[in-house]
Amino acid sequence: MRILITSDIFPPDVGGPATYVPRIASELVKLGHQVTVVTYTVALQSDDRDQYPFRVVRVSAAPPQWRRFPRTLQTVWKCAREADVIYANGLVTETALVNTILRRPVVAKVVGDLAWERCRDKGWISDDIDSFQTGRYPWKVELMRWRRNWSYQRMDSIIVPSEYLKRMLTEHWGLPEKRVQVIYNSFERIAAAEGYNSQDREVRAEIGLAARYLLITVCRLTGWKGVDGLICALPELGSDVGLVIVGDGPLYGELTALAAQLGVSDRVRFLGTVPRERVASLLRACDLFILNSTYEGLPHVVLEAASAGLPVIATDAGGTSEVVRDLANAQLIPVGKPALLVEAIHTWIARLPVSPASIPERFSLHNMVEATEAVLIQTAGGAKL
């Protein structure tokens, strides 16, 4: 089967789709399918012929938008004409527009609400994602929601990585329940060691914090990730607790200023965006993983941290509970309860060290690939789920 996968981002970019798309594309090739990926890129000179077992077609992401959009339409059109099915992991509006004429079977993957994220990033709204689904807003925001709904309503099948997202799509985006299927993402298991080995100690020394216990969070620095709450907790935790922040984003400046204002800059390390293999070594070198979000679609980083042997504290937001509920060394806390966050951190520090947690089979690569291929084959055969 000839499969076209569209994505907003792709390596060397970082982010969920940039990790997922190469993985699922490679696995589909192993199963005998012919895969092409269309994606945005800043570096058009990138040569992918020897890096992946599938074709990568890069569209320049250079501004202005009025030039980029028709370039993308043209490229998606050209590649979609040769496909038996389209798997949209991004460029969803472009795919929907092209397909109003081509009429190819289309599966889309939804991992969050991009309309909400963009409106938050632009400062148009401050509501959380759940309030955004039912609120009334100025025309610019309403237009973003209309575009979102119009695009996904033209997909034949939808894959989401959590029951939480399925409820959102069926209750607020106008999608019939039978068309939306939950397929949990897989994750890259990190080998855990018994205690710190020499490599972990070296990484810990490179981090450069004198604290006895190191908390770590891995996320994009946006308002809904709650990193400010972690920084604000440090004065309550004492000088023997430090915080390692992996990731970058629009709030970097505000967060560094907050750490300075609270007098904890010497107990916080902002490491920015780092390669995935480096994330694994950082997780192993730290003591406790925390995800303080007000929203998550399905945070696979929680599974990575648990497999590395870290206890996990996470807020009960979005699809997070679907990950945490079966982990032995994990705790859910309510969103927006800083006192409970501090209490949970003290509790888990007192329990250290802990044994690595076993990960449920539903998050295995085999399950994800098998279920995804089944949806693609069924949709390509003309069946709307």
C-alpha positions as CSV (number, residue, x, y, z in Angstrom):
1,M,0.0,0.0,0.0
2,R,1.3,3.5,-0.9
3,I,1.0,5.7,2.2
4,L,1.5,9.5,2.3
5,I,2.3,10.9,5.7
6,T,2.1,14.7,6.2
7,S,3.7,16.4,9.2
8,D,4.4,20.0,10.4
9,I,7.7,18.9,11.8
10,F,10.4,16.3,11.2
11,P,14.0,15.7,12.3
12,P,16.1,17.6,12.9
13,D,13.1,19.4,14.5
14,V,12.1,18.2,18.0
15,G,8.7,17.5,19.3
16,G,6.1,14.7,19.4
17,P,5.4,14.4,15.6
18,A,9.1,14.7,14.8
19,T,9.6,11.6,17.0
20,Y,6.5,9.7,16.0
21,V,6.5,10.1,12.2
22,P,9.9,8.6,11.5
23,R,9.2,5.7,13.8
24,I,5.8,4.8,12.4
25,A,7.0,5.4,8.8
26,S,9.9,3.0,9.3
27,E,7.7,0.4,10.9
28,L,5.2,0.6,8.0
29,V,8.0,0.1,5.5
30,K,9.1,-3.1,7.4
31,L,5.5,-4.3,6.9
32,G,5.9,-4.0,3.1
33,H,4.3,-0.6,2.6
34,Q,5.7,2.2,0.4
35,V,5.8,5.5,2.5
36,T,6.4,9.1,1.5
37,V,6.6,11.9,4.1
38,V,5.8,15.5,3.3
39,T,7.0,18.0,5.9
40,Y,8.0,21.6,6.5
41,T,11.7,22.3,6.9
42,V,14.0,25.3,7.4
43,A,16.9,23.6,5.7
44,L,15.9,22.5,2.2
45,Q,19.4,21.3,1.5
46,S,18.8,18.3,3.9
47,D,19.5,15.1,2.1
48,D,17.4,12.3,3.6
49,R,18.1,9.5,1.1
50,D,20.5,7.6,3.3
51,Q,18.9,8.3,6.6
52,Y,15.5,6.8,6.3
53,P,13.9,3.8,4.5
54,F,11.2,6.0,3.0
55,R,11.1,9.1,0.8
56,V,11.1,12.5,2.5
57,V,9.8,15.6,0.6
58,R,10.6,18.8,2.4
59,V,8.7,22.1,1.8
60,S,10.4,25.3,2.7
61,A,9.0,26.8,5.9
62,A,10.5,30.2,5.1
63,P,8.1,33.1,5.4
64,P,6.0,34.8,4.2
65,Q,2.9,32.6,4.9
66,W,1.2,33.6,1.6
67,R,4.0,31.9,-0.3
68,R,4.4,28.9,2.0
69,F,0.8,27.9,1.9
70,P,0.5,27.4,-1.9
71,R,3.9,25.7,-2.0
72,T,2.5,23.2,0.6
73,L,-0.7,22.7,-1.3
74,Q,1.2,22.0,-4.5
75,T,3.5,19.4,-2.8
76,V,0.7,17.6,-1.0
77,W,-1.3,17.5,-4.2
78,K,1.6,16.0,-6.2
79,C,2.4,13.3,-3.6
80,A,-1.3,12.5,-2.7
81,R,-2.0,11.7,-6.3
82,E,0.3,8.7,-6.0
83,A,-1.0,7.5,-2.6
84,D,-3.6,4.9,-1.7
85,V,-4.2,6.5,1.7
86,I,-3.0,9.7,3.4
87,Y,-2.0,9.8,7.1
88,A,-2.2,13.4,8.3
89,N,0.0,14.1,11.3
90,G,0.1,17.8,10.5
91,L,-0.7,20.0,7.5
92,V,-4.3,18.9,8.1
93,T,-6.0,22.0,6.5
94,E,-3.7,21.7,3.4
95,T,-4.5,18.0,3.2
96,A,-8.3,18.6,3.6
97,L,-8.3,21.3,0.9
98,V,-6.3,19.1,-1.6
99,N,-8.6,16.2,-0.9
100,T,-11.8,18.0,-1.7
101,I,-10.7,17.3,-5.3
102,L,-8.5,14.2,-5.1
103,R,-10.9,12.3,-2.8
104,R,-8.2,10.0,-1.3
105,P,-8.9,8.0,1.9
106,V,-7.5,10.1,4.8
107,V,-6.6,9.1,8.4
108,A,-5.6,12.0,10.7
109,K,-3.8,11.8,14.0
110,V,-4.9,14.3,16.7
111,V,-2.5,14.7,19.7
112,G,-3.9,18.0,21.0
113,D,-5.8,21.2,20.0
114,L,-3.5,23.2,17.8
115,A,-6.1,26.0,17.6
116,W,-6.0,26.4,21.4
117,E,-2.2,26.3,21.5
118,R,-1.8,28.9,18.8
119,C,-4.4,31.2,20.4
120,R,-2.7,30.9,23.8
121,D,0.8,31.5,22.2
122,K,-0.6,34.6,20.5
123,G,-2.0,35.9,23.7
124,W,-5.6,35.9,22.4
125,I,-6.9,33.8,25.2
126,S,-5.9,32.6,28.7
127,D,-8.5,29.8,29.1
128,D,-7.5,26.2,29.7
129,I,-8.1,23.7,26.9
130,D,-11.4,22.4,28.3
131,S,-12.9,25.9,28.7
132,F,-11.7,26.7,25.2
133,Q,-14.0,24.0,23.8
134,T,-17.2,25.7,24.9
135,G,-16.3,29.4,25.4
136,R,-17.3,32.3,23.1
137,Y,-14.5,34.4,21.7
138,P,-13.6,37.2,19.3
139,W,-13.8,36.4,15.6
140,K,-10.1,35.6,15.2
141,V,-10.4,32.8,17.8
142,E,-13.7,31.6,16.4
143,L,-12.1,31.4,13.0
144,M,-9.3,29.2,14.3
145,R,-11.8,26.8,15.8
146,W,-13.9,26.8,12.7
147,R,-10.9,25.9,10.6
148,R,-10.0,23.1,13.0
149,N,-13.4,21.6,12.9
150,W,-13.8,22.0,9.1
151,S,-10.5,20.2,8.5
152,Y,-11.0,17.2,10.8
153,Q,-14.6,16.7,9.8
154,R,-13.3,15.9,6.3
155,M,-11.1,13.1,7.6
156,D,-12.4,9.5,7.1
157,S,-10.8,8.2,10.3
158,I,-9.2,9.8,13.3
159,I,-6.5,8.3,15.6
160,V,-6.0,9.8,19.1
161,P,-3.6,8.6,21.8
162,S,-6.0,8.9,24.8
163,E,-9.6,8.5,25.8
164,Y,-9.5,12.1,27.0
165,L,-8.9,13.4,23.4
166,K,-11.5,11.1,22.0
167,R,-14.1,12.7,24.3
168,M,-13.0,16.1,23.2
169,L,-13.3,15.4,19.5
170,T,-16.7,13.7,19.7
171,E,-18.3,16.2,22.2
172,H,-16.9,19.4,20.8
173,W,-15.4,19.0,17.3
174,G,-18.5,17.5,15.6
175,L,-16.9,14.1,14.9
176,P,-18.9,10.8,15.2
177,E,-17.6,8.5,17.9
178,K,-17.3,5.5,15.5
179,R,-14.8,7.5,13.4
180,V,-12.4,8.2,16.3
181,Q,-10.1,5.4,17.6
182,V,-7.8,5.4,20.6
183,I,-4.3,4.0,19.8
184,Y,-1.8,4.6,22.6
185,N,1.6,5.9,21.6
186,S,4.6,3.7,22.2
187,F,7.8,5.1,23.9
188,E,11.5,4.5,23.9
189,R,12.3,2.5,27.0
190,I,15.2,3.7,29.0
191,A,17.3,1.1,30.7
192,A,17.4,1.7,34.5
193,A,20.4,1.0,36.6
194,E,20.5,-0.1,40.3
195,G,21.7,3.1,41.9
196,Y,24.0,5.6,40.2
197,N,26.7,4.3,38.0
198,S,29.8,6.2,36.9
199,Q,28.1,7.6,33.8
200,D,25.2,8.9,35.9
201,R,27.6,10.6,38.3
202,E,29.4,12.2,35.4
203,V,26.1,13.6,34.0
204,R,25.1,14.8,37.4
205,A,28.4,16.6,37.7
206,E,27.9,18.2,34.3
207,I,24.5,19.5,35.4
208,G,26.4,21.4,38.0
209,L,23.9,21.6,40.9
210,A,25.1,21.1,44.4
211,A,21.7,19.9,45.7
212,R,21.5,16.4,47.1
213,Y,18.2,15.6,45.3
214,L,17.5,16.6,41.7
215,L,14.0,17.0,40.3
216,I,13.6,16.9,36.5
217,T,10.9,18.0,34.1
218,V,11.0,17.6,30.3
219,C,8.6,19.8,28.4
220,R,8.1,22.8,26.1
221,L,8.2,26.1,28.1
222,T,4.7,27.2,27.7
223,G,2.1,28.4,30.1
224,W,0.2,25.1,30.4
225,K,3.3,23.1,31.4
226,G,3.4,24.6,34.9
227,V,7.2,25.0,35.1
228,D,6.6,28.2,37.1
229,G,4.9,26.2,39.7
230,L,8.0,23.9,40.1
231,I,10.2,27.0,40.5
232,C,7.9,28.5,43.0
233,A,8.0,25.2,45.0
234,L,11.8,25.3,45.5
235,P,11.8,27.8,48.5
236,E,9.5,25.4,50.3
237,L,11.6,22.3,49.5
238,G,14.8,23.4,51.1
239,S,18.4,23.9,49.8
240,D,19.1,20.2,49.3
241,V,16.6,20.1,46.3
242,G,17.4,21.3,42.8
243,L,15.5,21.4,39.6
244,V,16.6,20.4,36.1
245,I,14.4,21.8,33.2
246,V,14.8,20.2,29.8
247,G,13.2,22.0,26.9
248,D,12.8,25.4,25.4
249,G,9.9,27.7,24.5
250,P,8.4,31.2,24.6
251,L,8.4,31.5,28.5
252,Y,12.1,30.9,28.9
253,G,12.8,34.5,29.7
254,E,10.0,34.8,32.2
255,L,11.0,31.6,34.0
256,T,14.6,32.5,34.4
257,A,13.5,35.9,35.7
258,L,11.2,34.1,38.2
259,A,14.0,31.9,39.5
260,A,16.1,35.0,40.0
261,Q,13.3,36.9,41.8
262,L,12.8,33.9,44.2
263,G,16.5,33.6,44.8
264,V,16.7,30.1,43.5
265,S,18.7,30.6,40.3
266,D,21.6,28.6,41.8
267,R,19.2,25.6,42.3
268,V,17.8,25.6,38.8
269,R,19.4,24.5,35.5
270,F,17.7,25.4,32.2
271,L,19.2,23.0,29.7
272,G,17.2,23.9,26.6
273,T,16.5,21.5,23.8
274,V,18.7,18.4,24.0
275,P,19.0,15.3,21.8
276,R,16.8,12.3,22.8
277,E,19.8,10.2,23.9
278,R,20.8,13.1,26.2
279,V,17.4,13.2,27.7
280,A,17.7,9.5,28.7
281,S,21.0,10.1,30.4
282,L,19.6,13.2,32.2
283,L,16.6,11.2,33.5
284,R,18.9,8.4,34.9
285,A,21.1,11.0,36.6
286,C,18.1,12.6,38.5
287,D,16.0,11.5,41.4
288,L,12.3,12.4,40.7
289,F,10.4,13.3,37.6
290,I,7.6,15.9,37.7
291,L,5.0,16.9,35.1
292,N,3.0,19.9,36.4
293,S,0.9,20.5,33.4
294,T,-2.7,21.9,33.2
295,Y,-3.1,19.9,29.9
296,E,-1.6,16.8,28.3
297,G,-2.8,14.7,25.4
298,L,-0.8,11.6,26.4
299,P,2.6,12.4,28.0
300,H,4.9,9.5,26.9
301,V,7.7,11.3,28.7
302,V,6.1,10.0,31.9
303,L,6.7,6.4,30.7
304,E,10.3,7.2,29.7
305,A,11.0,8.5,33.2
306,A,9.3,5.6,34.9
307,S,11.3,3.1,32.7
308,A,14.5,4.9,33.8
309,G,13.7,4.1,37.4
310,L,12.4,7.5,38.5
311,P,9.3,8.0,40.6
312,V,6.8,10.2,38.9
313,I,4.6,13.0,40.2
314,A,2.1,14.3,37.6
315,T,-1.0,16.5,37.7
316,D,-4.3,14.9,36.8
317,A,-4.7,16.8,33.5
318,G,-6.0,15.6,30.2
319,G,-4.8,12.1,29.3
320,T,-2.1,11.9,32.0
321,S,-4.2,9.7,34.3
322,E,-4.3,7.1,31.5
323,V,-0.5,6.8,31.7
324,V,-0.1,7.0,35.5
325,R,-2.9,4.8,36.7
326,D,-1.0,1.5,36.3
327,L,2.5,2.7,37.3
328,A,3.7,1.5,40.7
329,N,5.9,4.5,41.5
330,A,3.8,7.3,40.4
331,Q,1.3,9.8,41.9
332,L,-1.4,12.0,40.5
333,I,-2.1,15.3,42.2
334,P,-4.8,17.9,41.4
335,V,-4.0,20.8,39.1
336,G,-3.3,24.1,40.8
337,K,-2.6,22.7,44.3
338,P,1.0,23.9,45.1
339,A,0.9,22.7,48.7
340,L,0.0,19.1,47.6
341,L,2.9,19.3,45.0
342,V,5.4,20.2,47.8
343,E,4.0,17.5,50.0
344,A,4.2,14.8,47.3
345,I,7.9,15.8,46.5
346,H,8.8,15.4,50.2
347,T,7.0,12.1,50.3
348,W,8.8,10.6,47.3
349,I,12.2,11.9,48.3
350,A,11.8,10.1,51.6
351,R,11.1,6.8,49.7
352,L,14.2,7.0,47.5
353,P,15.5,4.9,45.9
354,V,12.7,3.0,44.2
355,S,12.7,0.0,41.8
356,P,12.0,0.6,38.1
357,A,8.3,0.4,37.3
358,S,6.9,-2.1,34.8
359,I,5.2,-0.5,31.8
360,P,1.8,-1.7,30.5
361,E,1.8,-3.6,27.2
362,R,-0.7,-1.2,25.7
363,F,2.2,1.2,25.2
364,S,4.3,-1.2,23.3
365,L,5.6,-0.4,19.8
366,H,4.1,-3.6,18.4
367,N,0.6,-2.7,19.6
368,M,0.8,0.8,18.2
369,V,2.1,-0.3,14.8
370,E,-0.4,-3.2,14.4
371,A,-3.4,-1.0,15.4
372,T,-2.3,1.9,13.2
373,E,-1.8,-0.3,10.1
374,A,-5.2,-1.8,10.6
375,V,-6.9,1.6,10.6
376,L,-4.9,2.6,7.5
377,I,-5.8,-0.6,5.6
378,Q,-9.5,-0.4,6.6
379,T,-9.7,3.3,5.6
380,A,-7.9,2.7,2.3
381,G,-10.5,0.0,1.6
382,G,-13.2,2.7,1.6
383,A,-14.5,2.1,5.2
384,K,-15.2,5.1,7.4
385,L,-14.6,4.1,11.0
